[in-house]
Amino acid sequence: MAGGPSTFHFKESATILKATGRSARNLRELREGIGRAPEKSIFHHTYEYFLNDFVLQYTNDFARWAGEFLEERALAERLTSIDPYESGGIEGVRKAILDVIDRYMEEFPAPRDVFPENEFYFNENVVLVFPVGIRAENLAEFLMAIKYVDPASLYYHFYDARTRLGGELNDFSAWFADVLGKKELAERVGLIDPFVHDLERIRGLILREVEEEVRRDMEGQP
Amino acid sequence: VISGYVGIAPKGDLVLLQRLAKKLRGKRLLNVNSTRSGGGVAEILGRAMPIYHELGLDARWEVVKGDARFFETTKRLHNALQGKPQEITAQMWEHYLEVNAKNAGRLDLAADVVFVHDPQPAPLVRYRDGGKWVWRCHIDVSKPQPAAWERVEDICRNYDAAVFSVSKFARYLGLDQYVIRPSIDPLSEKNREMEPEEVKSTLERLGIPGDRPILLQVSRFDRFKDPVGVIRVFRMVRKYNRCILVLAGSSADDDPEGEAVLAEVREMADDDPDIYTLLLPPGSDREINALQRGATVILQKSLREGFGLTVAEAMWKGKPVIGGAVGGIPQQIVHGTTGFLVYSVEGAAFRVRQFLNNPEMGGRMGESGREHVRKNFLITRQVRDYLGIWYAMETGGAMLEV
């Protein structure tokens, strides 16, 4: 049974890295690289950062490199505060990052090189999207499924969806609101901060909201 | 074969493997390298082939044959591509191409995708017989000797794509260049689960006492692995901590430099009863597995490194790891999350002391490390990536529905 139009089909995305051949040893070279990198590369280093299972200190690869390898913590902090979903698409993200770097370089104009082998490498991804064979017809089934799916599936529906659907929407909230008519639940899940949790924590938070909703339904509460 | 990975590898990887195989079923995949045994490439190919077959792919593995002169040339080429000055005469180049031409006549190169591993068989691409050809370069060619690179570049331009292990090992060839990180097989003798009794008895057999914390480094006796530096780390750590050091490496019989390094290590150890230098024969996978499982902290304090899969092996056993920030080690160690990256003997010693005195932190990072390996460095992910590249090359595009 493939399920009807109201069925939520869990999907997942897997990525395969492609090297662009570009790299940077210091902030000036990073700035040049960001200016010239293909959109797919900017997308990979910002939006796809959340596929990592160690996201807590930074929100994109540029911030992580600035913090971990350039050891420019103030710059890392500013780059981390860029919200890719509110920057007007990839070109908007590129501009926001360049603005932060330009301002920083006005304050600190002499960038130092990183240790050899710690250069920043501009990459991009080939993305393979596939159904994982798990689906939900209602909230109770969703509750079971969300416990079981891989973190990469959470990434696809909670993060990647924002670039597909635009703005702050995620696939889960869209399904809760549009198919199940549960607008409040959709809003509560939409309010989960995507920048401060790893995927397992995101799973826990969604689970908590859905469990609460199922409990209310069972108890007949509004 | 694949069912063995259920419950170990991420579910999504296994689903995607099946889906990609369904799309590619009946098509022919060919791997070509220069040896059937010995070395990481042959090891992983040997373990990947049964997976390809079980997925229903017509997969073959061919090996180029050559004489001593051919392999002397390819050894020099290998070194030159990694930046070491080497003399490769015009006659040697000619012989290298001739041997490949003979192999092209002997081997069936017809396939839908051909993965050619490393420089030895690279010229086979001149005899391609349809299909997509991918040069799989396992070595770091980022700073090669220019003359050697020029020749290889000329050959490799005939490929459809290249694959490197890490972005920083790559050199631009004007082709699509993918990055596939190497992997470990969780079902192999070196990485399989082991009961504590087996760990204990293996360590006893190796003469390693179990009454104190064990610091371990597993690597060849090679200056780039800095075993002498590891002894200095141990001496700094021991000032405040009771522990022993185990340096375990393979035999250095065929490597004159290896013997010299081993002599330096023994001199530096100076008959210290708490330093155990183990020369393990090839194939000591069970012993390495037990040593890694019995260790308290595992080091890979390399000064220069290829990918450094011993780090993933250690992390797979849930151990806190400390590694030099070189080669592929920063890909595996997320500093402060799955272990620590270090740049000096002093830095390594400080991190060892932190782990010894804070076992809870070590346990937490060890667990994160194991999960990081599970998601990123298992053979199922690597096979998935090869099939993914093949599928992407067949269909085109950067976002593919499978």
Interface residues (C-beta under 8 A of the other chain):
Chain A: E12 A14 I16 L17 K18 A19 G21 S23 K40 D53 F54 E68 F115 E117 N118 E119 Y121 N123 E124 N125 V126 V127 L128 V129 F130 V132 G133 V149 D150 P151 A152 S153
Chain B: P10 K11 G12 D13 V15 L16 R19 L20 F164 S167 K168 A170 R171 Y172 D176 Q177 Y178 V179 I180 A325 V326 G327 P330 V334 H335 T337 T338 Y343 S368 E371 H372 K375 R384 D385 G388 I389 Y391 A392 A398 M399 L400 E401 V402
